[in-house]
Amino acid sequence: MIDVSIVLITYNDAARLPRALASLQRQTLRNLEIIVVDDASTDATQGLVLEAAASDSRIRYVRLAENSGGCSAPRNRGMSEAVGTWLMFCDSDDEFDRHAAKNLLRAVEAADADLGCGVAERIDVRTRKVKRWKEELHERGVLASISERPDLIADTVSVNKIYRHEWLVDSGMTFPEGILYEDQLFTMKAYAEARRIAVISETVYLWYVDKAGSELSITQRRNEIRNARSRVEVNRLIDEYLQAHGDPDLARVNAQKFLAHDLYLYLAAMLEMDDADATAIADVLRPYVESVDLAQAAAQRPALRVATYHLLVGDLAGLRRAMRFIRWSAVVDAPVVVRPTGVFWGCAYLDGGPSFQGLGPEWWLDVTSLHLDRFQVSQRRWCHRLDVLAAGGRRLSVAGRTTDAFGDFGRASAVEFVLVLGGQVVASMPLALERGTADDSSEVAPEWAWHSTGQRLAAVGDEFEDLSRGHFALRVTIDGVSNVIAVRAPERAVPRVMLPGANPALGLRAYPGDHGVVRWQAGRNTRS
């Protein structure tokens, strides 16, 4: 009898499939079968698998007649082909830790459990950074039911788990076809119906995330309408299932998960979308968010709760202001309003704005826990939004806007556009400052516009050298105290042009950095 059947699904992934397949062949648990389900690939997939199967009898190749367009159909086909006592799943762009099957099998057999789960590591293909996903949920133990640790449902992926095959068949549990995020409903049902769950703290799955890849994964294609609709649809199906199952604790935790994680993914992505796409996504999300138990938004980060309120109100610009705080390293792009009842995110809705499920504006906009009112001038996190960055001969042309979040930006005695290298200002250029006009109805504090005055960028101290890297920033001086904070812009808005540097022999190539920061790299200026 085979201990474990591993279903490896693939579609036109001949470049990465060998890595995934090899990780399954190297498992320290030897008594297993590997079922490769090909979702009608048109590349070299079939030949690769058949060649591997010729030298490893544990490998079986199954090909679907036509492409299903998702993960569910190939996984379901693999389940029907499997003969092992236990089932596991793997995607062709990822791999298993070499002890994954053995560690999970030991845990579920020792606990006489139906379900076992371990830790998935998310690996950024570009930076090689590794993060143990939802590590805090995977404290070793055996649960008589998911009600003993309901927060575990935040781990929604199916690939870091092992399932008793007979139990899945008897329960009629399959992956829903025709929608994305099929893992979430399948995993929720598994958690809710399992007769004991074994949790281990070891890494079992290596989950590669290619954010810069041309073929983005489902989770990373958050700007697609179908993607958002599928996310909402699968959550509605989960809500219906939990209501029928009669488990209010799971329903509560699932609402928290959606508001804190699922919703966050889309609101964050709206910083990079154009207005039309962002509005379309918001229109898909809003009706479902209105149906969720909004009291669970208390578990959201304060700025995310502010963004959720602006989603409900229908204010895209206000939503983006709140998300900049989260995504752009805690920059404040709205007025900080201090009242006896607390500290609030200033907007037009703070006084007299709509309530949702009995929760009024002050509840949604309360940011007291962020301590924004305690920032001194040198510590303030203004949001300097860059609108223009261009070259005009040997002169640098810049323009942008800053919200007067703390009530005294207009008192600045000097505002300069600066180049920062290694934490030090290496070049500067004075800017003109004037009262601006806000771009959304939520703003109640003045917005200040700044722009270059025709002067050149002047070096400060030693010249920076070829290949130096740094970032652009604003230096704001108020009452003799200076504050240097990076200028920021959506990635799509950063110009890919060579700009004049302080050294005539060097030019500056602007490029988008992390957290919205506009960065620069010095290089030989062929136009000088």
SEDO-752902 format. One line per 3 residues: their letters; for each residue x, y, z of C-alpha. Coordinates in steps of 0.1 Angstrom, whole numbers, plus 5000, padded with zeros to 4 digits. Each point is the difference from the previous one (the first is absolute). Layout:
BEGIN
A = X:Y:Z | ...
//
This chain:
BEGIN
MID = 5000:5000:5000 | 5013:5034:4990 | 5003:5024:5029
VSI = 4997:5034:4982 | 4988:5011:4966 | 5013:5034:4990
VLI = 4981:5017:4972 | 5022:5024:4981 | 4981:5023:4976
TYN = 5015:5018:4971 | 4993:5021:4969 | 5026:5012:4975
DAA = 5026:5002:5028 | 5028:4978:4985 | 5026:5024:5013
RLP = 4991:4995:5037 | 4983:4967:5000 | 5033:4980:5003
RAL = 5008:5018:5033 | 4966:4991:5015 | 5001:4964:4988
ASL = 5035:4995:5013 | 4990:5013:5034 | 4973:4973:5001
QRQ = 5024:4973:4988 | 5024:5010:5028 | 4975:4995:5028
TLR = 5014:4981:5029 | 4967:4982:5001 | 5006:4975:4972
NLE = 4966:4981:5000 | 4981:5026:4979 | 4987:5005:4965
IIV = 5003:5032:4980 | 4970:5008:4977 | 5009:5027:4975
VDD = 4968:5015:4987 | 5006:5020:4968 | 4973:5026:4993
AST = 5004:4996:4962 | 5035:5016:4997 | 5013:5009:4966
DAT = 5037:5002:5010 | 5025:4973:5008 | 4982:4989:5032
QGL = 4989:4966:4988 | 5034:4989:4988 | 5017:5012:5032
VLE = 4975:4980:5022 | 5001:4968:4979 | 5038:5001:5000
AAA = 5000:5003:5038 | 4974:4972:5003 | 5022:4977:4979
SDS = 5026:5000:5028 | 4976:5003:5030 | 4971:4977:5002
RIR = 4983:5021:5026 | 4992:5027:4975 | 4967:4998:4980
YVR = 4991:5025:4972 | 4963:5010:4995 | 4991:5025:4973
LAE = 4967:5019:4998 | 4984:5002:4966 | 4996:5037:5001
NSG = 5012:5028:5022 | 4978:5007:5030 | 5012:5035:5007
GCS = 5006:4994:5037 | 5014:4977:5027 | 4968:4983:5010
APR = 4994:4976:4971 | 5036:4986:5000 | 5000:4996:5037
NRG = 4967:4982:5000 | 5012:4977:4972 | 5031:4992:5020
MSE = 4979:4992:5031 | 4979:4975:4979 | 5032:4983:4987
AVG = 5017:4998:5034 | 5003:4966:5018 | 5020:5012:5031
TWL = 4986:5000:5035 | 5008:5037:5003 | 4999:5029:4974
MFC = 5022:5030:4995 | 5001:5027:4973 | 5028:5020:4983
DSD = 5001:5026:4973 | 5026:4999:4973 | 5016:5034:5008
DEF = 5006:4990:5036 | 5016:4970:5019 | 4998:4979:5031
DRH = 5025:5000:5028 | 5017:4967:4998 | 4985:4988:5033
AAK = 4966:5014:4994 | 4981:4967:4993 | 5018:4981:5028
NLL = 4994:5028:5027 | 4964:5004:4991 | 4993:4963:4998
RAV = 5016:4994:5034 | 4979:5027:5016 | 4966:4989:4986
EAA = 5006:4963:5007 | 5011:5007:5036 | 4969:5022:5005
DAD = 4976:4978:4981 | 4990:5032:4982 | 4982:5006:4967
LGC = 5020:5031:4992 | 5036:5013:5006 | 5016:5033:4992
GVA = 5035:5015:5001 | 5017:5032:4991 | 5003:5014:4965
ERI = 5030:5023:4993 | 4994:5028:4975 | 5032:5006:4980
DVR = 5003:5032:4979 | 5017:4989:4968 | 5015:5034:4994
TRK = 5014:5008:5034 | 5002:4964:5014 | 4984:5013:5032
VKR = 4983:4972:5019 | 4970:5004:5023 | 4984:4972:5019
WKE = 4963:5006:4991 | 4976:5001:5030 | 5027:4985:5022
ELH = 4983:5012:5031 | 4970:4977:4993 | 5021:4968:4998
ERG = 5008:4993:5036 | 5004:4962:5002 | 4969:4983:5014
VLA = 4970:4978:4994 | 4966:5016:4997 | 4968:4980:5007
SIS = 4983:5025:4977 | 5008:5033:4984 | 4980:5018:5027
ERP = 5030:4995:5023 | 5021:5023:4978 | 4976:5018:4976
DLI = 5027:5025:4989 | 5016:4971:4981 | 4975:5006:4972
ADT = 5021:5029:4989 | 5023:4974:4985 | 4979:4994:4970
VSV = 5024:4983:4976 | 4996:4963:4992 | 5036:4991:4991
NKI = 5015:5001:5035 | 4976:4973:5013 | 4994:4963:4999
YRH = 4965:4984:4998 | 4987:4966:5008 | 4989:4987:4966
EWL = 4970:4979:5011 | 4987:5029:5021 | 5001:5024:4970
VDS = 4981:4974:4979 | 4974:4993:5026 | 4995:5037:5006
GMT = 4996:5007:4963 | 5025:5027:5003 | 5014:5013:4968
FPE = 5014:5033:4987 | 4974:5023:4985 | 5004:5004:4963
GIL = 4996:5032:4979 | 5012:5025:5027 | 5034:5012:5013
YED = 5010:4997:5036 | 4987:4964:5001 | 5024:4992:5029
QLF = 4980:5022:5023 | 4967:4982:4999 | 5016:4965:4998
TMK = 5022:5008:5030 | 4972:5015:5021 | 4979:4969:4995
AYA = 5030:4978:5009 | 5006:5020:5032 | 4963:5000:5010
EAR = 4994:4963:4993 | 5033:4984:5011 | 5000:4975:5029
RIA = 5031:5013:5016 | 5026:5023:4984 | 5038:4995:5005
VIS = 5020:5032:4998 | 5038:5000:4997 | 5024:5029:5000
ETV = 5024:4987:4974 | 5002:5014:4965 | 4984:4977:4975
YLW = 4994:5022:4969 | 5022:5025:4981 | 4977:5025:4983
YVD = 5018:5021:4974 | 4987:5035:4993 | 5011:5016:4968
KAG = 4986:5036:5003 | 5020:5012:4970 | 4992:4971:4978
SEL = 4981:5004:4967 | 4976:4973:5009 | 4987:5010:5034
SIT = 4983:4974:5022 | 4963:5002:5009 | 5008:5016:5034
QRR = 5021:5027:4984 | 4976:5010:4972 | 4979:5020:5024
NEI = 4991:5026:4974 | 4978:4977:4980 | 4962:5003:5003
RNA = 4996:4963:4997 | 5025:4996:5028 | 4980:5023:5024
RSR = 4967:4984:4990 | 5014:4965:5008 | 5014:5012:5033
VEV = 4965:5013:5009 | 4982:4969:4987 | 5021:4976:5019
NRL = 4995:5020:5032 | 4963:5000:4995 | 5001:4962:4995
IDE = 5020:4997:5032 | 4975:5022:5019 | 4971:4978:4987
YLQ = 5019:4969:5011 | 5008:5013:5034 | 4964:5011:5005
AHG = 4988:4966:4991 | 5026:4984:5022 | 4989:5021:5029
DPD = 5034:5012:5013 | 4999:5037:5010 | 5036:4999:5012
LAR = 5013:4990:4966 | 4977:5025:4984 | 5014:5028:5022
VNA = 5036:4990:4994 | 4994:4997:4962 | 4986:5035:5000
QKF = 5031:5013:5018 | 5022:4981:4974 | 4982:5016:4971
LAH = 5001:5035:5014 | 5037:4998:5011 | 5015:4979:4972
DLY = 4978:4995:4969 | 4987:5036:4999 | 5034:5014:5007
LYL = 5015:4984:4969 | 4976:5019:4977 | 5001:5033:5019
AAM = 5038:5000:4998 | 4999:4992:4963 | 4978:5030:4994
LEM = 5031:5023:5005 | 5014:4986:4968 | 4968:4998:4979
DDA = 4986:5028:4979 | 4968:5015:5012 | 4977:4980:4976
DAT = 5014:4967:5011 | 5001:5009:5037 | 4964:5012:4998
AIA = 4989:4968:4983 | 5016:4979:5027 | 4985:5021:5028
DVL = 4966:4995:4985 | 5005:4963:5001 | 5012:4999:5036
RPY = 4976:5026:5016 | 4968:4979:5000 | 5017:4971:5016
VES = 5018:5021:5026 | 4966:5015:5009 | 4987:4965:5007
VDL = 5028:4989:5023 | 4998:5004:5038 | 5017:5034:5000
AQA = 5006:4999:5038 | 5028:4976:4991 | 5018:5030:4984
AAQ = 5011:5008:5035 | 5027:4974:4994 | 5013:5020:4970
RPA = 5031:5022:5002 | 4987:5036:5006 | 5010:5013:4966
LRV = 4984:4970:4982 | 4968:5007:5019 | 5001:5036:4988
ATY = 5005:4987:4964 | 4971:4976:5004 | 4978:5028:5011
HLL = 5009:5020:4969 | 4993:4969:4979 | 4965:4999:5015
VGD = 4995:5037:4995 | 5012:4997:4964 | 5029:5024:5003
LAG = 5029:4986:4980 | 5024:5029:5007 | 4994:4997:5037
LRR = 5005:4963:4999 | 5034:5005:4983 | 5010:5025:5026
AMR = 4995:4975:5028 | 5017:4972:4981 | 5031:5022:4994
FIR = 5005:4999:5038 | 5001:4962:4999 | 5019:4995:4968
WSA = 5023:5030:5000 | 5016:4996:5034 | 4975:5019:5022
VVD = 4999:5033:4981 | 4970:5021:5010 | 4980:5013:4971
APV = 4971:5015:5019 | 4995:5024:5029 | 5006:4987:5035
VVR = 4969:5011:5021 | 5005:5000:5037 | 4969:5000:5022
PTG = 4992:4992:5037 | 4986:4967:4988 | 5032:4990:4981
VFW = 5021:5006:4969 | 4982:4997:4966 | 5009:4997:4963
GCA = 4986:5033:4987 | 4976:5000:4971 | 4967:5015:4990
YLD = 4981:4971:5015 | 5013:5003:5035 | 4971:5023:5010
GGP = 4967:4988:4986 | 5013:4972:4978 | 4979:4968:4994
SFQ = 4999:4972:5025 | 5002:4963:4989 | 4984:4973:5021
GLG = 4996:5026:5028 | 5038:5008:5000 | 5005:5038:4996
PEW = 5028:5020:4985 | 5020:5004:5032 | 5000:4962:5005
WLD = 5014:4995:4965 | 5024:5030:5000 | 5015:4996:5035
VTS = 5039:4997:4996 | 5008:5008:5037 | 5022:4969:5003
LHL = 5023:5013:4972 | 5011:5030:5022 | 5001:5023:4970
DRF = 4995:5030:5023 | 5033:4994:5018 | 5023:5006:4970
QVS = 5024:5029:5002 | 5011:5018:4969 | 5031:4978:4995
QRR = 4979:4969:5003 | 4970:5009:4979 | 4991:4976:4971
WCH = 4986:5024:4974 | 4989:4984:4968 | 5019:5018:4972
RLD = 4983:4989:4968 | 5021:5006:4969 | 4981:5010:4969
VLA = 5027:5013:4976 | 5037:4988:4997 | 5015:5010:4967
AGG = 5032:5014:4984 | 5001:5034:4983 | 5035:5004:4986
RRL = 5024:5000:5030 | 4972:5008:5024 | 4977:4977:5020
SVA = 4963:5007:4999 | 4980:4987:5029 | 4965:5006:5015
GRT = 4978:4983:5025 | 4976:5004:5029 | 5000:4995:5038
TDA = 4970:4999:5022 | 5003:5022:5031 | 4994:4970:5023
FGD = 5013:5017:5032 | 4988:5035:4995 | 5033:5019:4995
FGR = 5014:4991:4966 | 4992:5035:4987 | 5024:5015:5026
ASA = 5030:4983:4984 | 5029:5025:4996 | 5016:4977:4973
VEF = 4989:4971:4979 | 5027:4983:4979 | 5001:4971:4976
VLV = 5030:4979:5010 | 5019:4969:4991 | 5007:4976:5029
LGG = 5028:4975:4999 | 5007:4978:5030 | 4978:5021:5022
QVV = 5018:5032:4991 | 4988:5029:4978 | 5025:5002:4971
ASM = 4983:5026:4978 | 4972:5025:5003 | 4978:5024:4981
PLA = 4976:5026:5014 | 4963:4997:4993 | 4972:5025:4999
LER = 4970:4993:5022 | 4964:5011:4995 | 4966:4991:5012
GTA = 4986:4972:4978 | 4966:4984:4993 | 4991:4966:5013
DDS = 4990:4973:4976 | 4972:4984:5020 | 4970:5009:5021
SEV = 5014:4983:5031 | 5027:5026:5006 | 4994:5027:5026
APE = 5035:5011:5005 | 5019:5022:4976 | 5022:4984:4974
WAW = 5032:5017:4990 | 5015:4999:4965 | 5038:5002:4995
HST = 5020:5004:4968 | 5035:5008:4988 | 5010:5036:4993
GQR = 5024:4995:4972 | 5031:4997:5021 | 5024:4971:4996
LAA = 5005:4971:5023 | 5030:5010:5022 | 5024:4974:5016
VGD = 5005:5000:5037 | 5034:4989:5012 | 5016:4971:4981
EFE = 4986:4992:4966 | 4983:4967:4996 | 5015:4976:4976
DLS = 4990:4979:4970 | 4977:4971:5010 | 4991:5017:5033
RGH = 4964:4992:5010 | 4977:5021:5022 | 4966:5015:5001
FAL = 4983:5034:4994 | 4986:5018:5030 | 4987:5033:5013
RVT = 5018:5019:5027 | 4975:5022:5019 | 5012:5025:5026
IDG = 4976:5014:5026 | 5012:5021:5030 | 5036:4990:4992
VSN = 4993:4963:5002 | 5004:4979:4968 | 4981:4970:4988
VIA = 5011:4978:4971 | 4974:4975:4986 | 5001:4982:4967
VRA = 4978:5011:4972 | 4976:4973:4988 | 4979:4990:4969
PER = 4982:4970:4987 | 5024:4977:4981 | 4982:5006:4967
AVP = 5005:5038:5004 | 5038:5000:5005 | 5017:5012:4967
RVM = 5027:4978:4985 | 5022:5029:4988 | 5035:5012:5006
LPG = 5000:5032:5021 | 5028:5026:5005 | 5021:4995:5031
ANP = 5020:5024:5021 | 5031:4988:4982 | 4997:5009:4963
ALG = 5018:4967:4991 | 4974:4979:5018 | 4963:4996:4993
LRA = 4973:4985:5022 | 4978:4971:4991 | 4968:5001:5020
YPG = 4983:4968:5008 | 4973:4987:5024 | 5011:4986:5033
DHG = 4982:4982:5029 | 4972:5018:5019 | 4994:5025:4972
VVR = 5034:5016:5004 | 5014:5016:4968 | 5036:4990:4998
WQA = 5030:5010:4978 | 5032:4985:4987 | 5029:5020:4987
GRN = 5015:4992:4966 | 5021:5015:4974 | 4981:5028:4982
TRS = 5005:4994:4963 | 4981:5032:4992 | 5023:5023:5020
//
